[in-house]
Amino acid sequence: MPALAIDDWPLPYEERLAARPSAAIDLVVIHCTELPDMKLAREFGERVHYEGTQTGNSGHYYIDTDGKVFRFVADLRAANHTYGYNPRSIGIELVNIGRYPHWGDSRHQAFTVPYTQEQIDSLRSLLAQLRHDHSNLRWIAGHEDLDRRLEPAKDDPSIQLRRRQDPGPLFPWEDVVPASGLERLKPKEPDADRHG
């Protein structure tokens, strides 16, 4: 299989993220940016949310709608992308509008834009590359599978919404998981890590 073309585009704070060995990585988490384009995804990724470490929230890899793959964070750094699972996982973000810009509005919770075939093809290639690079990689999950916390809706605080619903109902799990050689992770208690 030819090597996947990956554009390295490290975040300014990448070196401040915790280092880890390849052996620690056993999980890939699939995300949706819930933003309209790569430019805004980059802007959100660069934002600092954690004053102590001067780091923010981001995935390791971003796949644009045309299938182009960007690496924001090296695999051997723990990016802040999934509450409780960062030390053991690699986050892959697919550019998709999701619920943007009404994430917290109870009237706008539907995912309506399908993922492109180019994105899914690149994702399959990236998963194969990651399995080659990290011998302990065994699991795959959606962000929605692992972060099940609720929060009050912005339009009606009496309604509790799932904070994370990505990659959402339009993600083709049936096309991705069998080809990946990975198993879908069943949610369990998160690790002590609290970023993401």
C-alpha beads as a LAMMPS data file, in Angstrom:
LAMMPS data file: protein, C-alpha beads

196 atoms
195 bonds

1 atom types
1 bond types

-500.0 500.0 xlo xhi
-500.0 500.0 ylo yhi
-500.0 500.0 zlo zhi

Masses

1 110.0

Atoms # bond

1 1 1 0.000 0.000 0.000
2 1 1 1.452 3.430 -0.920
3 1 1 2.144 5.753 1.986
4 1 1 -0.633 8.209 2.757
5 1 1 0.262 11.840 2.048
6 1 1 0.047 13.720 5.344
7 1 1 0.705 17.450 5.638
8 1 1 2.415 18.218 8.940
9 1 1 0.954 21.394 10.446
10 1 1 1.928 21.291 14.147
11 1 1 -0.056 23.381 16.596
12 1 1 1.967 26.124 18.331
13 1 1 1.662 24.330 21.683
14 1 1 2.378 20.785 20.440
15 1 1 5.659 20.506 22.398
16 1 1 3.821 21.342 25.648
17 1 1 1.480 18.342 25.309
18 1 1 2.406 15.276 27.369
19 1 1 4.767 12.824 25.661
20 1 1 3.923 9.113 25.567
21 1 1 5.334 5.906 24.080
22 1 1 3.795 4.192 21.079
23 1 1 2.945 1.233 23.336
24 1 1 0.460 3.442 25.236
25 1 1 -1.681 3.964 22.122
26 1 1 -4.476 1.405 21.800
27 1 1 -7.455 3.516 20.675
28 1 1 -8.507 5.771 17.794
29 1 1 -11.354 8.216 18.415
30 1 1 -13.313 9.511 15.424
31 1 1 -14.555 13.090 15.650
32 1 1 -16.431 15.589 13.525
33 1 1 -15.121 19.164 13.675
34 1 1 -18.677 20.581 13.711
35 1 1 -17.191 23.555 11.874
36 1 1 -17.657 24.624 8.237
37 1 1 -14.052 24.369 7.025
38 1 1 -10.424 23.563 7.775
39 1 1 -9.533 27.218 8.338
40 1 1 -11.935 27.512 11.269
41 1 1 -10.936 24.063 12.565
42 1 1 -7.334 25.285 12.694
43 1 1 -8.362 28.482 14.480
44 1 1 -10.278 26.480 17.108
45 1 1 -7.346 24.063 17.492
46 1 1 -4.911 26.896 18.209
47 1 1 -7.025 28.367 21.021
48 1 1 -5.544 27.921 24.499
49 1 1 -8.055 26.486 26.997
50 1 1 -5.742 25.211 29.751
51 1 1 -3.772 28.013 31.382
52 1 1 -1.512 25.674 33.371
53 1 1 -0.094 23.964 30.288
54 1 1 -0.931 26.677 27.757
55 1 1 -2.560 24.059 25.510
56 1 1 -5.936 23.650 23.837
57 1 1 -8.323 21.066 22.425
58 1 1 -7.579 19.348 19.128
59 1 1 -7.291 16.050 17.368
60 1 1 -4.035 14.624 16.058
61 1 1 -5.244 14.371 12.451
62 1 1 -7.751 16.376 10.407
63 1 1 -9.277 15.122 7.168
64 1 1 -10.719 17.823 4.917
65 1 1 -13.726 17.268 2.659
66 1 1 -11.421 16.680 -0.340
67 1 1 -9.631 13.894 1.567
68 1 1 -6.472 15.873 2.321
69 1 1 -4.948 14.847 5.674
70 1 1 -3.262 17.240 8.103
71 1 1 -1.349 16.322 11.261
72 1 1 -1.776 18.950 14.006
73 1 1 -0.215 16.863 16.799
74 1 1 2.395 14.088 16.598
75 1 1 1.203 10.615 17.604
76 1 1 3.610 10.479 20.544
77 1 1 1.967 13.511 22.168
78 1 1 -1.367 13.227 24.014
79 1 1 -3.713 15.724 22.341
80 1 1 -6.728 16.988 24.298
81 1 1 -9.603 15.580 22.262
82 1 1 -11.660 13.126 24.364
83 1 1 -12.387 13.575 28.059
84 1 1 -10.796 10.712 29.977
85 1 1 -9.119 8.954 27.032
86 1 1 -6.329 11.263 25.850
87 1 1 -3.279 9.350 27.201
88 1 1 -4.173 6.199 25.239
89 1 1 -5.773 7.530 22.066
90 1 1 -5.281 9.230 18.724
91 1 1 -7.982 11.692 17.694
92 1 1 -9.037 11.936 14.047
93 1 1 -11.244 14.888 13.091
94 1 1 -13.307 14.866 9.902
95 1 1 -14.258 18.326 8.649
96 1 1 -18.061 18.439 8.713
97 1 1 -20.469 21.181 9.729
98 1 1 -22.346 18.966 12.185
99 1 1 -24.603 21.188 14.334
100 1 1 -22.603 24.385 13.686
101 1 1 -23.154 27.088 14.847
102 1 1 -25.988 26.001 17.176
103 1 1 -24.223 23.229 19.142
104 1 1 -26.090 23.964 22.363
105 1 1 -29.523 24.787 20.906
106 1 1 -32.086 22.014 21.428
107 1 1 -33.816 22.965 18.154
108 1 1 -30.676 22.335 16.057
109 1 1 -29.266 18.947 17.015
110 1 1 -29.500 17.145 13.658
111 1 1 -26.448 16.227 11.572
112 1 1 -27.471 16.814 7.941
113 1 1 -24.278 16.814 5.843
114 1 1 -22.843 13.399 4.902
115 1 1 -19.122 12.708 4.974
116 1 1 -17.447 12.664 1.553
117 1 1 -16.133 9.499 -0.052
118 1 1 -12.723 11.189 -0.233
119 1 1 -12.751 11.600 3.553
120 1 1 -13.705 7.975 4.146
121 1 1 -11.042 6.727 1.710
122 1 1 -8.372 8.836 3.450
123 1 1 -9.602 7.696 6.850
124 1 1 -9.247 4.044 5.838
125 1 1 -5.684 4.681 4.642
126 1 1 -4.829 6.615 7.795
127 1 1 -6.176 3.836 10.031
128 1 1 -4.055 1.288 8.149
129 1 1 -0.982 3.500 8.600
130 1 1 -1.668 3.925 12.318
131 1 1 -2.077 0.165 12.803
132 1 1 1.296 -0.302 11.113
133 1 1 2.941 2.366 13.295
134 1 1 1.424 1.399 16.672
135 1 1 1.429 -2.314 17.441
136 1 1 -0.950 -2.043 20.420
137 1 1 -3.659 -0.217 18.465
138 1 1 -6.780 -2.343 18.861
139 1 1 -9.861 -0.160 19.406
140 1 1 -11.915 2.436 17.542
141 1 1 -14.732 4.586 18.929
142 1 1 -16.715 7.704 18.198
143 1 1 -16.428 10.729 20.459
144 1 1 -20.136 10.209 21.172
145 1 1 -19.377 6.699 22.495
146 1 1 -16.873 7.904 25.088
147 1 1 -18.063 11.320 26.286
148 1 1 -21.655 10.826 27.390
149 1 1 -21.927 13.883 29.633
150 1 1 -25.013 16.083 29.446
151 1 1 -25.373 19.856 29.632
152 1 1 -28.362 22.226 29.702
153 1 1 -29.542 23.487 26.305
154 1 1 -28.738 27.153 25.719
155 1 1 -32.282 27.897 24.526
156 1 1 -34.011 25.956 27.332
157 1 1 -31.942 24.965 30.386
158 1 1 -34.595 22.430 31.410
159 1 1 -33.519 20.291 28.426
160 1 1 -30.355 18.212 28.826
161 1 1 -28.312 17.684 25.642
162 1 1 -25.436 15.331 24.931
163 1 1 -22.292 17.472 24.836
164 1 1 -20.631 15.291 22.228
165 1 1 -22.585 13.714 19.397
166 1 1 -19.833 13.311 16.839
167 1 1 -19.160 11.830 14.431
168 1 1 -22.955 11.492 14.403
169 1 1 -25.525 9.309 12.654
170 1 1 -24.224 9.963 9.128
171 1 1 -20.801 8.455 9.802
172 1 1 -20.501 5.125 7.901
173 1 1 -19.280 2.830 10.688
174 1 1 -20.297 -0.217 8.643
175 1 1 -17.831 0.810 5.908
176 1 1 -14.973 1.823 8.207
177 1 1 -14.759 -0.663 11.083
178 1 1 -14.571 -3.984 9.164
179 1 1 -11.798 -2.660 6.907
180 1 1 -9.844 -1.143 9.813
181 1 1 -8.948 -4.353 11.635
182 1 1 -9.966 -2.567 14.847
183 1 1 -12.769 -3.386 17.283
184 1 1 -15.456 -0.909 18.304
185 1 1 -14.793 0.037 21.924
186 1 1 -17.548 -0.453 24.469
187 1 1 -17.650 2.558 26.819
188 1 1 -16.286 2.121 30.326
189 1 1 -14.949 4.313 33.088
190 1 1 -12.535 6.967 31.746
191 1 1 -8.960 7.367 32.870
192 1 1 -8.028 10.145 35.295
193 1 1 -7.171 12.563 32.461
194 1 1 -9.613 15.489 32.391
195 1 1 -8.884 17.455 29.204
196 1 1 -10.720 17.180 25.919

Bonds

1 1 1 2
2 1 2 3
3 1 3 4
4 1 4 5
5 1 5 6
6 1 6 7
7 1 7 8
8 1 8 9
9 1 9 10
10 1 10 11
11 1 11 12
12 1 12 13
13 1 13 14
14 1 14 15
15 1 15 16
16 1 16 17
17 1 17 18
18 1 18 19
19 1 19 20
20 1 20 21
21 1 21 22
22 1 22 23
23 1 23 24
24 1 24 25
25 1 25 26
26 1 26 27
27 1 27 28
28 1 28 29
29 1 29 30
30 1 30 31
31 1 31 32
32 1 32 33
33 1 33 34
34 1 34 35
35 1 35 36
36 1 36 37
37 1 37 38
38 1 38 39
39 1 39 40
40 1 40 41
41 1 41 42
42 1 42 43
43 1 43 44
44 1 44 45
45 1 45 46
46 1 46 47
47 1 47 48
48 1 48 49
49 1 49 50
50 1 50 51
51 1 51 52
52 1 52 53
53 1 53 54
54 1 54 55
55 1 55 56
56 1 56 57
57 1 57 58
58 1 58 59
59 1 59 60
60 1 60 61
61 1 61 62
62 1 62 63
63 1 63 64
64 1 64 65
65 1 65 66
66 1 66 67
67 1 67 68
68 1 68 69
69 1 69 70
70 1 70 71
71 1 71 72
72 1 72 73
73 1 73 74
74 1 74 75
75 1 75 76
76 1 76 77
77 1 77 78
78 1 78 79
79 1 79 80
80 1 80 81
81 1 81 82
82 1 82 83
83 1 83 84
84 1 84 85
85 1 85 86
86 1 86 87
87 1 87 88
88 1 88 89
89 1 89 90
90 1 90 91
91 1 91 92
92 1 92 93
93 1 93 94
94 1 94 95
95 1 95 96
96 1 96 97
97 1 97 98
98 1 98 99
99 1 99 100
100 1 100 101
101 1 101 102
102 1 102 103
103 1 103 104
104 1 104 105
105 1 105 106
106 1 106 107
107 1 107 108
108 1 108 109
109 1 109 110
110 1 110 111
111 1 111 112
112 1 112 113
113 1 113 114
114 1 114 115
115 1 115 116
116 1 116 117
117 1 117 118
118 1 118 119
119 1 119 120
120 1 120 121
121 1 121 122
122 1 122 123
123 1 123 124
124 1 124 125
125 1 125 126
126 1 126 127
127 1 127 128
128 1 128 129
129 1 129 130
130 1 130 131
131 1 131 132
132 1 132 133
133 1 133 134
134 1 134 135
135 1 135 136
136 1 136 137
137 1 137 138
138 1 138 139
139 1 139 140
140 1 140 141
141 1 141 142
142 1 142 143
143 1 143 144
144 1 144 145
145 1 145 146
146 1 146 147
147 1 147 148
148 1 148 149
149 1 149 150
150 1 150 151
151 1 151 152
152 1 152 153
153 1 153 154
154 1 154 155
155 1 155 156
156 1 156 157
157 1 157 158
158 1 158 159
159 1 159 160
160 1 160 161
161 1 161 162
162 1 162 163
163 1 163 164
164 1 164 165
165 1 165 166
166 1 166 167
167 1 167 168
168 1 168 169
169 1 169 170
170 1 170 171
171 1 171 172
172 1 172 173
173 1 173 174
174 1 174 175
175 1 175 176
176 1 176 177
177 1 177 178
178 1 178 179
179 1 179 180
180 1 180 181
181 1 181 182
182 1 182 183
183 1 183 184
184 1 184 185
185 1 185 186
186 1 186 187
187 1 187 188
188 1 188 189
189 1 189 190
190 1 190 191
191 1 191 192
192 1 192 193
193 1 193 194
194 1 194 195
195 1 195 196
